Amino acid sequence: MADVYSDPRLRELAGAGVLVTGGGGLVGSRVVAQLAACGATPIVLDRFDAYPHPVRDLFQVDRNSAQVVLGDVRERATVKWLTGRADYVIHAAAYADVAACTRRPDIAFAANVHGTQTVLDAVADSQVRRLVFVSSASVYGDGAPTEDGVSRFSEDQPLTPISVYANTKVWGEHQVRLMLGGGGTEFSIVRYFSVYGDPQIPKPGSHSWMVPWLAMAAHTGRPMRLNGGGRQVRDMVHVEDIAHATVLALVADQTAGQTVNIGTGNPSSVREIADLIAAHYPDATLVETPMPEGDPRGGCADTRRATDLLGWRPTITLAEGVDRYVHWLKATPDAVPDWFACRATPLAA
């Protein structure tokens, strides 16, 4: 990551105001840190309810932001005021847990549909140069496996969402194109594949984010549970690489009006990820459990557009990223949340 900030395109961000909705989360906080390192002026809008305080403090949002606002993207006056101070907007705020969205589609609608519309209304009535909308590879659903049995997702293929969360992201993408595609503010859409990296922690009742789920299970001496036998395929992208791609999407000329996969192009089964983690814990055990509702078989990204239009390639391998996470977990006594420590049988993605 040493040469991340040497890209001459990033000079355009020097002195620019960048509103990051959801800037207090795992990815958003890394985006904010990279924006600050580029000389931009990050402005954060976040509810700050996705992570407990001990973890949230590790994101260092206050240190890297010019302004931090505790608020909701559905608050029209707040969003309009902050957008009026921004040259660019990254809309990353979302109710981003697949299982939680399935349980509470009303909350998913409020955050991901109503919230996105509020941001788009403000951006369309502003001088913002470009909006980057954060979407998800979940919009592809299961896809169609190729000869090697792995689905490879390209940006132009039909979208077949199989979860409430994915459906909200499909709507968001279409709405961005409808409202901003006619001129004025530019837009780019980035579809994140499976994000991981410290200090990510699992959420109660969730099956997302398999690296923290599996690592914390092994760390606390519990079985590493493989939903669906761990045969699902994931394209794991480290949060630092995800953040870099998102920042580049603000300034890369060729991505204006485009949708770009942010993935490595390397498929890994959940079982393979579990094996990487288990290598750090000699006594770790694996058990197979049923597949949760809305959990896709998965696949990996077609990365040609990210390379050709964005000029981006990931720099952190899965093995290196897992090593980083486990070392962080072992070095951080308070990393395991209290609710997890009390569970008898934690889930795994």
N, C-alpha and C positions, 0 to 999 in steps of 0.2 A: 504493500500500500504506500510505499515511500514516494512514488512518483504521481500519486493521485492528483496533487494540486499543481503539477507542472503543465497540465493541459492548457494551452493558450486560450481556449474557448472560455475557460472559467474566469478570465480577467473581466469579462462582461458583468460578472456578479459583484465586482468590487464596488462597495458603496450602495448597492441596490437593496431595497427592502423586499424581503421574501417572507410572506405569510405561510406558515406551516400549520395546517389544521392537524390535530393529532400529534403535534410536535413533542408531546411528553411521553410518548410510547417508545417501544424498543427501536423500531425503524426511524420514527420521527425524530427521536433525540439524536440518533447518529447522523441523520440528514442535517439537523441543526448544527451539530459540531463541525461537519464538513463545510457547511455554508459559512460559518464564522471563520474557519481557516482560510476560506477563499476571499475574505474581506467583505462578505455580504453582511447585511443587517437582518438577522433572523427575528421574526415575530411569531410567537407561539400562542395558539389557541387550543386548549385542551380541557377536558373535564377532570383529568387526573384521578380517575377512578378505576383504571384498568390494572394497576399494580399497587401493592401495599407500599407504605412509606419507606421501609428499609431498602427495597429494591429501587423505588423511584429516585431516591437520593443518588443512586449510582449513575443515573442518566445525565446528571450535571446540566440539566436544561437551564437553570438559572444562570450558571456561569457562562454559557455559550450564547444566550439570547439577549437581544437588546430590550425585548419586552415580553413578558409572560402574562397571559390573560387566562384566568380560570373561568371557563365558560363553555357553552354548547354551540355547535354549528347550526342549531335550529334557531338561535337567538338572532333574529334578522338585523336588529340595530347594531349589535356587537360586530357581526360579520361584515356589515356594510362599512362600519367605521374602520375596522382593521384592513379591509380590502382597499379602502381609499388611501391608505398609507403604504401600500405595497406596489412594487413593480412586477412581482411574480407571485404566484400562489401554487403551493403544493397541497393538494387536498388528500390527506392520508387518514383523516378521522373516519372511524367506522366502528360498528359493532362487529368485530372481526372473528368471532369464535363460531365455528360451524355448528357445534352442538347447541350452543346458547341461542343462536338464531333459529334453530329448529324448534327449540322449546318455547321461544318467545318471538314469533314472527312480528308481533306488534312493535317490539323494541327495535328489531332489525329494520322494519319499515321506517320508524321514526328517525333513527340515526342515519341509516344508509340511503334512504330515498328522500325523506323530508330534508335531512341535513344537507345532502348533496344539492338539492334544488335551491336551498337557501344560499349556498355558496355560489352556485351558477348565476342566480339572479344578481347577486352583488358584483360578481366578476363582469357580467355582461353590461353592467351600468358603471364601469370603472375604466381607468386607464391602464389596467394590468396588461403587461405585454404577453405573458403566456401562463396558462394553467397546466399543471401536470396532475392528471387524475390517476390515483393509485387503484388499480384493479387487481385481479387475482387469476391465477391459472385454473381456479375452480370453475371458471366460466366454460371450460372445455368439457367438463364432465368426464366420462370414462374414455371417450374417443374410440378409435378403432386401432387395435394392435397391428403392427407391421409384421414382417416375416419373422423377426426375432422375438415376437410376442410383446413388444414394448410400444405403447402409444407415443408418438412424437407429434407435438402440437405446434402448428404454424398459425400465425396471426390471422390468416384469411379463411381458415376453415370454419364450418358452421359451429355455432355455440350450442351446447346441450347441457345446461346446468342441471344438477341433480340435488341441490340443496337450496334452502331459503337464502343463505348467505350468497351463494353464487348467483342466484336470481337477482338479488339487489345490485350486484356488481354489473351484471349484463344491462340492467336498466340504467345504471349510472353511466356506463360507456355510451349507450345510445343517446342519453340526454345531453351529455357533453357534446357529442357531434351535432345534435339538433340545434342546440343553443349557440354554439361557438363556431360551427362549421361555415357560417356565411360571411366571415370576415371579422375585423376588429381584433379581439383578443385571440391569439394563437392557442392551440392546445396540443398536448401529447398525452397518450394513455400508456401506462406501463403496467404489464401484467406480471406480478410477482409469482414466482414459484415458491418452494417451501423455504421460508426464512428461518434461520436459527442463529444462535450465538449468545454468549453471555451479555447481560445478566438475565436472559429469558428464563421465566419460571412458568410452570403449568398453572392452569386455572381450574377451580373446582368444577367437576362435572363435565370437563372437556375431554376430547380425544385428539385435539390438535397439538402440534409442537412436540413431536416424538422425541427429540433429543433431550429436552429437560425431563419429560415424563420417564423415559427409560433410564437416564443417568441418575435421577434422584431415587428411582426404585432400587437400582443397583447400589447406590451410595448408602441407602438406609437398610440394606440387607433384605430387600423384598424381591419377589419374582418380577422379572421384566416381562410384562404381559404384551403379547403380540396379537392385536386385534386382527381377525381374519387370517391368522397364522403368519402375519408379517409378509405376505406375498404382494401387498400393494407396492407400487413403485413411486418414488419421489425424486424430484430434482432439487437437491439441497443447495441453497445459496446463502453464503454467510452474510450477516447483516451489514458488515462494512462494505461488501461488494454491492449489495442492494442499494445502500445509501449513495454510493458513488454513481451508480447508474441513474438514480433518481435526480441527482443534482445535474448530471450531464443532460438529462432530458429537458431541463430548463433552457439550455443554450445551444443545443445541437440543431443547426439549421434544418437538416434533412428529416428531423423527427417531427416537425410542425405538421399537425393534422394526421399523424401516424400512431399506430398501436404497436408496441414493442414488447416482446417477451423478455423478462429478466430472469434468466435461468442459466445453468451451466451446460445443458445439453447432455449431461451424464446421468443415466438412470441408476438409482440405487434402491434395492428393496428395503423395506422396513427391517427385515431380518438382518440384512447386511449392516445396516446402521446400528442395530442392537449388538451385533458382533464386535463392531469397532469400539463401542462403549464397554462391552463385557471384557475386552482385553485389558482394561484398566482395573477391573475388579475380579480377581481370580475365583471368588466364590459365587459369582453371579449365576442365576438360573433363569431360564426362559420358559414361559408357559403360553399356550395358544388359547385365544378367547374369540368370541363371535365378532363379526364385523359390525361396527356401529352404523346407525342410519345416516345416510348422506355422506359417508366416507368413500371417496372415489377410488377405483383401482389405480388411477394415476398414470403418470408417464413423465416424459421429459420435454424440454423446450427445443424447438427449432430456433437456433440462436443466430441465424444468418442476418436477420434484420438488426439485431443488437450490434453485431459486428460492423455491418455495412453502413447503417444509418447513424447509430449512436457512437460508434467507435469504442465500444466497451467490451471487455472480456473479464471474467472473474479471475481473481488472483489468489484466493484461499481455497485449497482443496478440502474435500470432506474430511479426510483423515486429520489434516491440520486443524480444521475447525472443531472437530470433536475433541481432539487433544486440548485445545484452548478451553473448551467448555468444561471438561472434566477437571482440568487444573484449576480453573476458577472456582468450581464447585468445592473442590477439596480445600482451597485456600480461603473460603468464605463460610465460616461456621453458621451464619444466619441465613444462608441462601435457601435452605429448605423451609418453605412456609409452614406455619403451625398446623394449618388444616391438613396438609399433606402428611406431616409427621403423625397425625392422629388416625389416618386412614389405614385400614387393615389390608386393602387390596387396591392400590392405585391403578388407574387405567393407563394404557399406552397407545399411541397413535398407530 
